């Protein structure tokens, strides 16, 4: 079990508020939202949107091949 020391007592990570908030946000998102959050949005934040964050000619890309369409099952990635 993961633990964190954010309080005086040791708190199991699953009970830690940001972990609960993160889980709630993920349940509210679509797989496409998640793909943007881990690709396009960070590139934009780093000022690299012309070079990375999307799959198109002229951009950098690290690709992962999976057997399932991640837009149908985001856990595939």
DOLOLO-599027 format. One record per residue (C-alpha): z, y, x; residue number from 1. Coordinates in Angstrom, 3 decimals, m for minus. Layout:
// residues N
{{Z, Y, X}, NUM}
...
//
This chain:
// residues 77
{{0.000, 0.000, 0.000}, 1}
{{m0.873, 3.469, 1.295}, 2}
{{1.915, 6.027, 1.489}, 3}
{{2.184, 9.717, 2.220}, 4}
{{5.142, 11.886, 3.191}, 5}
{{4.232, 14.931, 1.069}, 6}
{{7.651, 14.898, m0.570}, 7}
{{11.172, 14.244, 0.637}, 8}
{{10.846, 10.622, m0.382}, 9}
{{7.880, 8.472, 0.571}, 10}
{{5.379, 8.651, m2.289}, 11}
{{2.933, 5.814, m2.980}, 12}
{{m0.542, 7.286, m2.637}, 13}
{{m1.517, 6.160, m6.145}, 14}
{{1.258, 8.394, m7.544}, 15}
{{0.298, 11.418, m5.420}, 16}
{{m1.095, 14.177, m7.709}, 17}
{{m4.317, 14.895, m5.715}, 18}
{{m5.132, 11.173, m5.778}, 19}
{{m4.709, 11.145, m9.557}, 20}
{{m6.781, 14.323, m9.904}, 21}
{{m9.524, 12.876, m7.699}, 22}
{{m9.656, 9.719, m9.794}, 23}
{{m9.902, 11.803, m12.981}, 24}
{{m12.709, 13.936, m11.551}, 25}
{{m14.657, 10.874, m10.443}, 26}
{{m14.388, 9.407, m13.946}, 27}
{{m15.811, 12.668, m15.350}, 28}
{{m18.836, 12.726, m13.033}, 29}
{{m22.176, 11.010, m13.284}, 30}
{{m23.455, 8.956, m10.351}, 31}
{{m26.014, 11.711, m9.699}, 32}
{{m23.165, 14.253, m9.482}, 33}
{{m21.451, 12.047, m6.904}, 34}
{{m24.660, 11.717, m4.876}, 35}
{{m24.997, 15.521, m4.812}, 36}
{{m21.341, 15.927, m3.815}, 37}
{{m21.775, 13.690, m0.771}, 38}
{{m25.236, 14.905, 0.283}, 39}
{{m26.714, 18.168, m0.950}, 40}
{{m23.545, 20.206, m1.509}, 41}
{{m22.038, 19.646, 1.978}, 42}
{{m25.396, 20.533, 3.571}, 43}
{{m25.448, 23.764, 1.569}, 44}
{{m21.862, 24.531, 2.577}, 45}
{{m22.742, 24.084, 6.238}, 46}
{{m25.846, 26.239, 5.912}, 47}
{{m28.090, 23.230, 6.550}, 48}
{{m29.815, 22.915, 3.183}, 49}
{{m33.222, 23.566, 4.792}, 50}
{{m32.619, 20.701, 7.240}, 51}
{{m30.394, 18.129, 5.515}, 52}
{{m28.837, 17.027, 2.259}, 53}
{{m32.001, 15.879, 0.498}, 54}
{{m34.711, 13.317, 1.107}, 55}
{{m37.926, 15.262, 1.534}, 56}
{{m40.454, 15.995, 4.275}, 57}
{{m38.989, 18.066, 7.094}, 58}
{{m35.321, 17.171, 6.514}, 59}
{{m33.013, 14.899, 8.490}, 60}
{{m31.975, 11.733, 6.756}, 61}
{{m29.636, 8.803, 7.221}, 62}
{{m30.550, 6.264, 4.588}, 63}
{{m28.628, 3.322, 3.209}, 64}
{{m30.444, 0.506, 1.423}, 65}
{{m28.566, m1.149, m1.417}, 66}
{{m29.565, m3.866, m3.847}, 67}
{{m28.447, m1.936, m6.943}, 68}
{{m29.639, 1.446, m8.188}, 69}
{{m26.731, 3.789, m7.269}, 70}
{{m27.575, 5.965, m10.275}, 71}
{{m26.638, 2.972, m12.458}, 72}
{{m23.713, 1.783, m10.299}, 73}
{{m22.320, 4.327, m7.814}, 74}
{{m20.061, 1.643, m6.328}, 75}
{{m23.207, 0.187, m4.745}, 76}
{{m22.884, 2.811, m2.020}, 77}
//
